[in-house]
Amino acid sequence: MTRAERVVRELVGAHGRTYAAEAGITLKDTPQPLYRLLVLSLLLSARIRGSVAVATARQLHRAGLRDPRRMARATWQERVDALGRGGYRRYDERTATQLGEGAALLTERWGGDLRRLRAEADGRVAELRRLLQEFPGIGPAGADIFLREVQGVWPEVAPYLDGRTLAGAQRLGLPKDPDGLLSLAGDAHPDVLAAALVRAAIDSEVAEDSLRRAG
């Protein structure tokens, strides 16, 4: 086993948890978990700690705001309060508005089901990325987060290793080449590899830990 393979093995073994899993989302190709992933992607794309975004996604779920119908029917203040309980206070008012508008858009255009958005893209990842950015608050970063995570259940997206994942690879001294990274990852699923590389990109301690473990 090469050192690069050991680095990837240690990285994935210690830090290969998707953000959806961390937020308590059992990701499936069904409407509710896909919607919860969309909300999580919006939260994670802001300039706020990932742990706060994850905690806030959990709070929205606890508040019953787990599908677009409930999100749209909730009052703006109910959304603000749920965001605040998760610690998402810096952006709570703007995000509460975006969540309501996004839920209404999803309901009106795609019947509340992101699988219909997927069908509209017809296997074109670039079109998926464009359509996702029609949701208020979902820009390029949010679309990338969603696609990195959803590739586990939408096979046509995989492998999705975007610039943020490749930045993690660079920090670890690994090739900045998706095919090369996948070959080093062995049996690790692309969504898990992507999440681990993102964690290395945003947290130097994750990278240092993985390099230390690899010897």
C-alpha positions as CSV (number, residue, x, y, z in Angstrom):
1,M,0.0,0.0,0.0
2,T,1.4,3.4,-1.0
3,R,1.5,6.3,1.5
4,A,-1.1,8.1,-0.5
5,E,-3.4,5.1,-0.1
6,R,-2.7,5.0,3.6
7,V,-3.5,8.7,3.9
8,V,-6.9,8.3,2.2
9,R,-7.7,5.2,4.2
10,E,-7.0,7.0,7.5
11,L,-8.8,10.1,6.4
12,V,-11.9,8.2,5.4
13,G,-11.8,5.9,8.4
14,A,-11.6,8.7,10.9
15,H,-13.4,11.5,9.2
16,G,-15.5,9.9,6.4
17,R,-19.0,10.8,7.7
18,T,-21.3,12.7,5.4
19,Y,-22.9,15.9,6.6
20,A,-26.3,14.4,6.0
21,A,-25.5,11.5,8.4
22,E,-24.2,14.0,11.0
23,A,-27.5,15.9,10.8
24,G,-29.5,12.7,11.3
25,I,-30.7,12.4,7.7
26,T,-30.9,8.8,6.5
27,L,-30.5,9.7,2.8
28,K,-32.8,7.9,0.4
29,D,-34.2,8.7,-3.0
30,T,-37.5,9.8,-1.4
31,P,-38.9,13.3,-1.0
32,Q,-38.5,14.0,2.6
33,P,-34.8,13.1,3.1
34,L,-33.9,14.9,-0.2
35,Y,-35.7,18.0,1.0
36,R,-33.9,17.9,4.3
37,L,-30.6,17.6,2.4
38,L,-31.5,20.7,0.4
39,V,-32.2,22.6,3.6
40,L,-28.9,21.4,5.1
41,S,-27.1,22.5,2.0
42,L,-28.5,26.0,2.3
43,L,-27.5,26.1,6.0
44,L,-23.9,24.8,5.3
45,S,-23.3,27.3,2.5
46,A,-23.4,30.3,4.8
47,R,-20.3,31.6,6.5
48,I,-21.0,29.8,9.7
49,R,-19.5,26.8,11.5
50,G,-20.6,23.5,10.0
51,S,-21.5,22.2,13.5
52,V,-23.9,25.1,13.9
53,A,-25.5,24.4,10.5
54,V,-25.9,20.7,11.4
55,A,-27.4,21.5,14.8
56,T,-29.8,23.9,13.1
57,A,-30.9,21.3,10.6
58,R,-31.7,19.0,13.5
59,Q,-33.7,21.7,15.2
60,L,-35.8,22.3,12.1
61,H,-36.6,18.6,12.0
62,R,-37.6,18.6,15.6
63,A,-39.8,21.6,15.0
64,G,-41.6,19.5,12.3
65,L,-40.2,21.6,9.4
66,R,-39.1,18.5,7.6
67,D,-40.9,18.8,4.2
68,P,-41.7,21.7,2.0
69,R,-45.4,21.7,2.8
70,R,-44.8,22.1,6.6
71,M,-41.9,24.6,5.9
72,A,-44.2,26.8,3.8
73,R,-47.1,26.7,6.2
74,A,-44.9,27.6,9.2
75,T,-44.9,31.3,10.1
76,W,-41.8,33.3,9.4
77,Q,-41.3,33.7,13.2
78,E,-41.6,29.9,13.7
79,R,-38.8,29.4,11.3
80,V,-36.7,32.2,12.9
81,D,-37.2,30.6,16.3
82,A,-36.2,27.1,15.1
83,L,-33.1,28.6,13.4
84,G,-32.2,30.4,16.6
85,R,-32.5,27.3,18.7
86,G,-29.9,25.7,16.5
87,G,-27.5,28.7,17.0
88,Y,-28.1,30.1,13.5
89,R,-28.7,33.6,14.8
90,R,-26.5,35.6,12.5
91,Y,-28.5,34.7,9.4
92,D,-31.8,33.7,11.0
93,E,-34.1,36.3,9.6
94,R,-32.8,36.2,6.0
95,T,-32.7,32.4,6.1
96,A,-36.2,32.1,7.4
97,T,-37.4,34.0,4.4
98,Q,-35.3,31.9,2.0
99,L,-36.6,28.7,3.5
100,G,-40.2,29.8,3.1
101,E,-39.7,31.0,-0.5
102,G,-37.7,27.8,-1.4
103,A,-40.4,25.5,0.0
104,A,-43.1,27.4,-2.0
105,L,-41.0,27.1,-5.2
106,L,-40.4,23.4,-4.7
107,T,-44.1,22.8,-4.1
108,E,-45.3,24.9,-7.0
109,R,-42.8,23.9,-9.7
110,W,-41.8,20.3,-8.7
111,G,-44.8,19.2,-6.6
112,G,-42.6,19.2,-3.5
113,D,-40.4,16.4,-4.9
114,L,-36.8,16.9,-5.8
115,R,-36.9,13.7,-7.8
116,R,-38.9,15.7,-10.4
117,L,-36.1,18.3,-10.5
118,R,-33.7,15.4,-11.1
119,A,-35.9,14.1,-13.9
120,E,-35.9,17.6,-15.5
121,A,-32.1,17.6,-15.5
122,D,-32.2,14.2,-17.4
123,G,-28.9,13.0,-16.2
124,R,-27.0,16.3,-16.9
125,V,-25.1,17.2,-13.7
126,A,-24.5,20.7,-14.9
127,E,-28.2,21.2,-15.3
128,L,-28.9,19.8,-11.9
129,R,-26.4,22.3,-10.5
130,R,-28.1,25.1,-12.3
131,L,-31.6,24.1,-11.2
132,L,-30.6,23.8,-7.6
133,Q,-29.4,27.4,-7.7
134,E,-32.9,28.6,-8.5
135,F,-33.8,28.0,-4.8
136,P,-33.3,31.2,-2.7
137,G,-30.1,31.0,-0.7
138,I,-28.6,28.1,-2.8
139,G,-25.7,29.5,-4.8
140,P,-22.8,27.6,-6.4
141,A,-21.5,26.5,-3.0
142,G,-24.9,25.2,-1.8
143,A,-25.4,23.3,-5.0
144,D,-22.0,21.7,-4.7
145,I,-22.8,20.6,-1.2
146,F,-26.1,19.1,-2.2
147,L,-24.4,17.2,-5.2
148,R,-21.5,16.0,-3.1
149,E,-23.9,14.4,-0.6
150,V,-26.7,13.2,-3.0
151,Q,-24.3,11.3,-5.2
152,G,-24.8,8.3,-2.9
153,V,-28.4,8.0,-4.0
154,W,-28.3,9.7,-7.4
155,P,-25.6,7.6,-9.3
156,E,-25.5,9.8,-12.3
157,V,-23.9,12.5,-10.2
158,A,-21.0,10.4,-9.0
159,P,-18.2,10.9,-8.8
160,Y,-18.7,14.5,-7.7
161,L,-15.4,15.9,-6.4
162,D,-15.6,19.6,-6.7
163,G,-13.1,22.3,-6.0
164,R,-13.5,22.2,-2.2
165,T,-12.8,18.4,-2.2
166,L,-9.7,18.9,-4.4
167,A,-8.5,21.6,-2.0
168,G,-8.6,19.0,0.8
169,A,-6.6,16.6,-1.4
170,Q,-4.0,19.3,-2.0
171,R,-3.7,19.9,1.7
172,L,-3.0,16.2,2.2
173,G,-0.5,16.0,-0.6
174,L,-2.8,13.9,-2.7
175,P,-3.4,14.2,-6.5
176,K,-5.9,16.9,-7.4
177,D,-7.5,14.5,-9.9
178,P,-10.9,12.9,-9.3
179,D,-10.0,9.6,-11.0
180,G,-6.7,9.4,-9.1
181,L,-8.4,10.1,-5.8
182,L,-11.1,7.4,-6.4
183,S,-8.4,4.9,-7.2
184,L,-6.8,5.6,-3.9
185,A,-10.1,5.3,-2.0
186,G,-10.7,1.6,-2.6
187,D,-14.2,0.7,-1.6
188,A,-15.0,4.1,-0.1
189,H,-18.1,5.5,-1.7
190,P,-17.6,8.9,-3.5
191,D,-20.0,10.7,-1.1
192,V,-18.0,9.6,1.9
193,L,-14.7,10.4,0.2
194,A,-16.0,13.8,-0.7
195,A,-17.1,14.6,2.8
196,A,-13.8,13.5,4.3
197,L,-11.8,15.6,1.8
198,V,-14.0,18.6,2.6
199,R,-13.4,18.2,6.3
200,A,-9.6,18.2,5.5
201,A,-10.0,21.3,3.4
202,I,-11.7,23.3,6.1
203,D,-10.0,21.9,9.2
204,S,-6.2,21.7,9.3
205,E,-6.4,19.4,12.3
206,V,-8.3,16.8,10.3
207,A,-5.5,16.9,7.7
208,E,-2.8,16.7,10.3
209,D,-4.5,13.8,12.0
210,S,-4.8,11.8,8.8
211,L,-1.2,12.4,7.9
212,R,0.0,11.4,11.3
213,R,-2.1,8.2,11.3
214,A,-0.7,7.3,7.9
215,G,2.8,7.5,9.3
